[in-house]
Structures are given as C-alpha cells and as structure tokens.
C-alpha cells in the first residue's frame, strides 16, 4: 500500500464521512444562530423605536425642535430624529427624506443613500398632537456589523474545520495503511509457506482486530489440517513400508521356492493376509476423511444417548466376560436426547470400550457412565494407562503409545473418535485415572439448531 492509495482506505473514508456529517450539522447550527440573532436584533430595534416614539410624542413640536437641534450633531448617524409638517416638509432634525408610503404608528425599514452608500434605519412615523409628524429611527449599522462578524467567524471556523478534518482523514488513512501493510506482510509470509505465521492482532482497530482474529482461527485450523496430512503421509510411508516389504518378500519366495500348487497357495494366503491389513488401514483413513467432511451434519437427528451406550455395552459384554473383566454400566433412569448421528456415536463409544477392554488386565474393571451436565459419557478402566507426555499425541493418526505396542492395532481408533467428537461439537479428553485411563466425550458447546428443510 502506497500513500497514493490513501484516499481508498476505510479510515480515510470514515474520517471524511464524519467530517461531512459534522460540517453539515455545524452549517445547520450556524444558519439557525444567524437567523435567530438577526431576528432578535431587528425585533430589539423595532421595540426601541416604539418605546422612543411613545415617549417623544408626548412632547410638543417646539420641545422636539429643541431636542432635535441639540441632538443633531451626535445622533444623526446612529439615532436620528426628524419632525415633519403634515405635508411632509422637514421642520427640524436629521436630513432624512419623508417616507410618504410608510405606515403611521407601525415600525418599518427605511433605506437612505448617503455619499453613494446605502444606509438602513429601523424607523417609526408617529403623529404629534398638533398634526405634525415625528420620525424616530435607529441605524442598522450595529446589527449589520454583528451579522458580518458572525459570517466572518463562521467562515474562519469552517476553514479551520476543513483543515482539521483533512488532517484527521490523512492521519486515519495513514493508520489504516500501516495496519493493512502489517497484515499484508504477514499474509505474504504465510503465502510463502510459513503456516505457523499469524496476522498481527495488536495495534489494530476493532474491525481489523475482529477480522484478523477470525483469519487467525482459520489459519490455525488450516495448519492443523496440513500437519495432519503431512503426518498421515509420513505415517503411511512408515507403517506400510514393513507390510509391503513382507508382501514383496513373500511373492519373491513363492516365485522362487514354490514347487507345488499347495506351496504357492500357502504363500498367497500370507500375501492376502498382509494386503487385508493394508486395506483395513486405508479404510480407516477414508473413514476419518469422511467424518471431517462437515456435510455429514446434514443427516443429524434427535437420538437417545442412553440407548446408544446401552447397545455398545451389550455388544462388548461377552468380550469382557471372556477376559474376566467387570463391565459396569451406570445407566441413568431417563433418556438423554441429543442431536447427532447414532451410528457415529455408537462407533465412538465402541472404540473407547474396545480400547478399555484391550488394555485392562484380567480381573480388572471397565466403567461406562452417561452424564447430563454437561451432556456426554465417560469410559474409565483400570488398565495400563497412557503416559502424560502422550495423552495428546495418541489422538493423532497412526500414533501408538509405548505401552500399547504389545497389543495389535493401527493407532487409528482414537483419531476416529476425535473426528466424530469434532463433528458433533464435543470435547474428547483423555486423563490418567491411576490406575488406568479415563476417556470422555462431553458437549461443552450447544449444538446448532437442525434445519427443518
């Protein structure tokens, strides 16, 4: 972003919009004050000429002559008085023309030109007791000066406001440019392959801060998915190298050593067994990928968690009995309705119960319990447990705990449970429960409402 792009930034636009709004409000306020001040000045001037006329009309023409002659030198410019006869001839006072069309007894505006300069007076023409006429006037110079001062003040004020508004818009625009530059720099690093990078979150405005927070959450999810893909590739290469090597070795031996059809069939059976194991691993990987496709949520429906756990416990009771384990099912006395996929939840519970039975020695105990606050279930055993350092890693695909390597398996079961939990907005946790391990799936966040369409 360059300075020539300043006018296109949101900060610059917001500042200009604020300035335009403030300017319009200021203009409206000035117009109101100007009109109110002008009206107040005129009304005050008219009120004065009324009061002065009512006071002076009590005097005779002779008394008014004396007053006008005495005031003529210093009142002619500001508050001139003129006495006219009934025909409009000036008898005394200032040199003002007779306003022939002016109403008698009501204030009016008198315009007079002196030395090519227009003068305005607020005047009132009154009739004296002897039928002569008295013109009382007040110059509009003071009010005109006040109006001019108001206009000049507003002009300077609006000029200052424009200057401050433009400076403010530039400051806000430069701030936006800096924020955009910081975000762009971080985004370019991420585009070059550094998925661990994040957009800056400090020193940003609220709108940019919220946006970068959402983007950072998306990047974290993307990094996790990319790490899982990378880990899957590495684990596939590592875990399939041995069975594929055995398959190749078996085929070479069969080609080299098989003398009869029975020898060849025996070698092929070993190869098929290895290939079946490979197919099972790939099927599990495809199952996890399917679960991570959120389109599966469209098939969610209200299900009873107690019924699902009841079926899982019933399914594994014979296996636990053969191993001499106590499979305890703490069944609640009421239904626990949840929104989800019954087959997936059964698969998650089955994987955890199967692991608990597999890693619990003979004579041990496996506990299955449903919870209501928060909604979910717990499966605890008295087996070998999981080392603290591996409690998180065992959820990764193909990772097997050091204590689990003595048992058969591929290290995919817990990854499958993690994917099912994520699909249902459940939290899947593993903790050591000396002795043994405790696994739980709990609904820490409310599920989104299911669409009726």
JOJOLIN-V811208 format. One record per residue. N is the residue number from 1. RES is the residue in three letters. PHI is phi in radians with two decimals (NA if undefined). Layout:
# JOJOLIN-V811208
n: <N;N>
res: <RES;RES>
phi: <PHI;PHI>
This chain:
# JOJOLIN-V811208
n: <1;2;3;4;5;6;7;8;9;10;11;12;13;14;15;16;17;18;19;20;21;22;23;24;25;26;27;28;29;30;31;32;33;34;35;36;37;38;39;40;41;42;43;44;45;46;47;48;49;50;51;52;53;54;55;56;57;58;59;60;61;62;63;64;65;66;67;68;69;70;71;72;73;74;75;76;77;78;79;80;81;82;83;84;85;86;87;88;89;90;91;92;93;94;95;96;97;98;99;100;101;102;103;104;105;106;107;108;109;110;111;112;113;114;115;116;117;118;119;120;121;122;123;124;125;126;127;128;129;130;131;132;133;134;135;136;137;138;139;140;141;142;143;144;145;146;147;148;149;150;151;152;153;154;155;156;157;158;159;160;161;162;163;164;165;166;167;168;169;170;171;172;173;174;175;176;177;178;179;180;181;182;183;184;185;186;187;188;189;190;191;192;193;194;195;196;197;198;199;200;201;202;203;204;205;206;207;208;209;210;211;212;213;214;215;216;217;218;219;220;221;222;223;224;225;226;227;228;229;230;231;232;233;234;235;236;237;238;239;240;241;242;243;244;245;246;247;248;249;250;251;252;253;254;255;256;257;258;259;260;261;262;263;264;265;266;267;268;269;270;271;272;273;274;275;276;277;278;279;280;281;282;283;284;285;286;287;288;289;290;291;292;293;294;295;296;297;298;299;300;301;302;303;304;305;306;307;308;309;310;311;312;313;314;315;316;317;318;319;320;321;322;323;324;325;326;327;328;329;330;331;332;333;334;335;336;337;338;339;340;341;342;343;344;345;346;347;348;349;350;351;352;353;354;355;356;357;358;359;360;361;362;363;364;365;366;367;368;369;370;371;372;373;374;375;376;377;378;379;380;381;382;383;384;385;386;387;388;389;390;391;392;393;394;395;396;397;398;399;400;401;402;403;404;405;406;407;408;409;410;411;412;413;414;415;416;417;418;419;420;421;422;423;424;425;426;427;428;429;430;431;432;433;434;435;436;437;438;439;440;441;442;443;444;445;446;447;448;449;450;451;452;453>
res: <UNK;UNK;UNK;UNK;UNK;UNK;UNK;UNK;UNK;UNK;UNK;UNK;UNK;UNK;UNK;UNK;UNK;UNK;UNK;UNK;UNK;UNK;UNK;UNK;UNK;UNK;UNK;UNK;UNK;UNK;UNK;UNK;UNK;UNK;UNK;UNK;UNK;UNK;UNK;UNK;UNK;UNK;UNK;UNK;UNK;UNK;UNK;UNK;UNK;UNK;UNK;UNK;UNK;UNK;UNK;UNK;UNK;UNK;UNK;UNK;UNK;UNK;UNK;UNK;UNK;UNK;UNK;UNK;UNK;UNK;UNK;UNK;UNK;UNK;UNK;UNK;UNK;UNK;UNK;UNK;UNK;UNK;UNK;UNK;UNK;UNK;UNK;UNK;UNK;UNK;UNK;UNK;UNK;UNK;UNK;UNK;UNK;UNK;UNK;UNK;UNK;UNK;UNK;UNK;UNK;UNK;UNK;UNK;UNK;UNK;UNK;UNK;UNK;UNK;UNK;UNK;UNK;UNK;UNK;UNK;UNK;UNK;UNK;UNK;UNK;UNK;UNK;UNK;UNK;UNK;UNK;UNK;UNK;UNK;UNK;UNK;UNK;UNK;UNK;UNK;UNK;UNK;UNK;UNK;UNK;UNK;UNK;UNK;UNK;UNK;UNK;UNK;UNK;UNK;UNK;UNK;UNK;UNK;UNK;UNK;UNK;UNK;UNK;UNK;UNK;UNK;UNK;UNK;UNK;UNK;UNK;UNK;UNK;UNK;UNK;UNK;UNK;UNK;UNK;UNK;UNK;UNK;UNK;UNK;UNK;UNK;UNK;UNK;UNK;UNK;UNK;UNK;UNK;UNK;UNK;UNK;UNK;UNK;UNK;UNK;UNK;UNK;UNK;UNK;UNK;UNK;UNK;UNK;UNK;UNK;UNK;UNK;UNK;UNK;UNK;UNK;UNK;UNK;UNK;UNK;UNK;UNK;UNK;UNK;UNK;UNK;UNK;UNK;UNK;UNK;UNK;UNK;UNK;UNK;UNK;UNK;UNK;UNK;UNK;UNK;UNK;UNK;UNK;UNK;UNK;UNK;UNK;UNK;UNK;UNK;UNK;UNK;UNK;UNK;UNK;UNK;UNK;UNK;UNK;UNK;UNK;UNK;UNK;UNK;UNK;UNK;UNK;UNK;UNK;UNK;UNK;UNK;UNK;UNK;UNK;UNK;UNK;UNK;UNK;UNK;UNK;UNK;UNK;UNK;UNK;UNK;UNK;UNK;UNK;UNK;UNK;UNK;UNK;UNK;UNK;UNK;UNK;UNK;UNK;UNK;UNK;UNK;UNK;UNK;UNK;UNK;UNK;UNK;UNK;UNK;UNK;UNK;UNK;UNK;UNK;UNK;UNK;UNK;UNK;UNK;UNK;UNK;UNK;UNK;UNK;UNK;UNK;UNK;UNK;UNK;UNK;UNK;UNK;UNK;UNK;UNK;UNK;UNK;UNK;UNK;UNK;UNK;UNK;UNK;UNK;UNK;UNK;UNK;UNK;UNK;UNK;UNK;UNK;UNK;UNK;UNK;UNK;UNK;UNK;UNK;UNK;UNK;UNK;UNK;UNK;UNK;UNK;UNK;UNK;UNK;UNK;UNK;UNK;UNK;UNK;UNK;UNK;UNK;UNK;UNK;UNK;UNK;UNK;UNK;UNK;UNK;UNK;UNK;UNK;UNK;UNK;UNK;UNK;UNK;UNK;UNK;UNK;UNK;UNK;UNK;UNK;UNK;UNK;UNK;UNK;UNK;UNK;UNK;UNK;UNK;UNK;UNK;UNK;UNK;UNK;UNK;UNK;UNK;UNK;UNK;UNK;UNK;UNK;UNK;UNK;UNK;UNK;UNK;UNK;UNK;UNK;UNK;UNK;UNK;UNK;UNK;UNK;UNK;UNK;UNK;UNK;UNK;UNK;UNK;UNK;UNK;UNK;UNK;UNK;UNK;UNK;UNK;UNK>
phi: <NA;-1.97;-1.09;-1.20;-1.57;-1.01;-1.21;-1.75;-1.38;-1.17;-1.07;-1.12;-1.14;-1.12;-1.10;-1.14;-1.10;-1.10;-1.11;-1.09;-1.13;-1.13;-1.11;-1.10;-1.14;-1.14;-1.10;-1.10;-1.12;-1.11;-1.02;-1.11;-1.11;-1.10;-1.16;-1.14;-1.14;-1.10;-1.12;-1.12;-1.10;-1.16;-1.09;-1.13;-1.13;-1.11;-1.13;-1.16;-1.16;-1.13;-1.11;-1.16;-1.14;-1.12;-1.35;-1.38;-1.22;-1.37;-1.56;-1.46;-1.12;-1.10;-1.13;-1.21;-1.03;-1.08;-1.20;-1.15;-1.14;-1.30;-1.61;-1.01;-1.14;-2.02;-1.88;-1.10;-1.34;-1.74;-2.37;-1.25;-2.09;-2.43;-1.96;-2.05;-1.42;-1.03;-1.56;1.65;-1.50;-1.25;-1.76;-2.85;1.78;-1.21;-1.51;-2.06;-1.25;-1.35;-1.40;-1.11;-1.61;-1.35;-1.29;-1.60;1.58;-2.30;-1.15;-2.67;-1.83;-1.91;-1.91;-2.37;-1.83;-2.18;0.93;1.09;-1.99;-1.28;-2.06;-2.09;-2.23;-1.66;-2.25;-2.62;-1.80;-2.18;-1.65;-1.52;-1.03;-1.65;1.33;-1.28;-2.06;-2.01;-1.88;-1.83;-2.31;-2.45;-1.16;-1.58;-1.06;-1.10;-1.17;-1.12;-1.12;-1.12;-1.11;-1.10;-1.09;-1.11;-1.11;-1.10;-1.08;-1.15;-1.06;-1.13;-1.13;-1.21;-1.13;-1.12;-1.11;-1.09;-1.08;-1.12;-1.10;-1.17;-1.09;-1.10;-1.08;-1.14;-1.07;-1.11;-1.11;-1.11;-1.06;-1.12;-1.06;-1.13;-1.11;-1.13;-1.10;-1.12;-1.16;-1.10;-1.07;-1.16;-1.13;-1.14;-1.10;-1.17;-1.13;-1.39;2.06;-1.49;-1.26;-1.39;-1.25;-2.34;-1.23;-1.11;-2.05;-1.73;1.26;-1.91;-1.21;-1.07;-1.20;-1.13;-1.08;-1.14;-1.12;-1.14;-1.11;-1.14;-1.12;-1.12;-1.09;-1.13;-1.14;-1.11;-1.13;-1.12;-1.09;-1.10;-1.14;-1.14;-1.13;-1.15;-1.08;-1.09;-1.15;-1.09;-1.05;-1.16;-1.19;-1.10;-1.06;-1.32;-1.35;-1.58;-1.09;-1.16;-1.12;-1.17;-1.11;-1.15;-1.07;-1.08;-1.14;-1.13;-1.14;-1.11;-1.14;-1.14;-1.22;-1.55;-1.93;-1.15;-1.85;-2.20;-1.14;-1.13;-1.07;-1.17;-1.15;-1.07;-1.12;-1.18;-1.11;-1.12;-1.13;-1.09;-1.09;-1.13;-1.17;-1.09;-1.10;-1.14;-1.10;-1.06;-1.13;-1.18;-1.10;-1.11;-1.12;-1.12;-1.12;-1.13;-1.09;-1.12;-1.19;-1.38;-1.50;-1.18;-1.07;-1.05;-1.12;-1.07;-1.64;-1.16;-2.65;-1.09;-2.34;-1.75;-1.11;-1.11;-1.13;-1.12;-1.15;-1.07;-1.15;-1.14;-1.12;-1.07;-1.18;-1.70;-1.06;-1.10;-1.13;-1.16;-1.15;-1.08;-1.58;1.31;-1.79;-1.64;-1.65;-1.69;-2.03;-1.46;-1.48;-1.23;-1.58;-2.58;-1.28;-2.15;-1.33;-2.41;-1.84;3.13;-1.85;-1.08;-1.16;-1.21;-1.14;-1.11;-1.14;-1.13;-1.10;-1.12;-1.05;-1.21;-1.16;-1.08;-1.10;-1.08;-1.18;-1.12;-1.74;-1.78;-1.19;-0.98;1.51;-1.44;-2.44;-2.14;-1.93;-2.11;-2.47;-1.67;-2.11;-1.97;-2.43;-1.41;-1.20;2.83;-2.62;-2.24;-2.25;-2.11;-2.37;-1.99;-1.53;-1.37;1.32;-2.21;-0.96;-0.97;-1.19;-1.97;-1.08;-1.53;-1.21;-1.17;-1.41;-1.38;-1.14;1.22;-1.47;-2.18;-1.10;-1.06;-1.39;-1.68;-1.22;-1.36;-1.86;-1.25;2.64;-2.06;1.34;-1.98;-1.01;-1.22;-1.11;-1.12;-1.10;-1.07;-1.17;-1.12;-1.10;-1.12;-1.13;-1.71;1.02;-1.80;-1.79;-1.73;-2.25;-2.19;-2.40;-1.30;-2.20;-0.05;-1.49;1.68;-2.40;-2.15;-1.95;-2.51;-2.16;-2.33;-1.59;-1.34;-2.16;-1.16;-1.24;-1.16;-1.11;-1.40;-1.20;-1.42;-1.55>
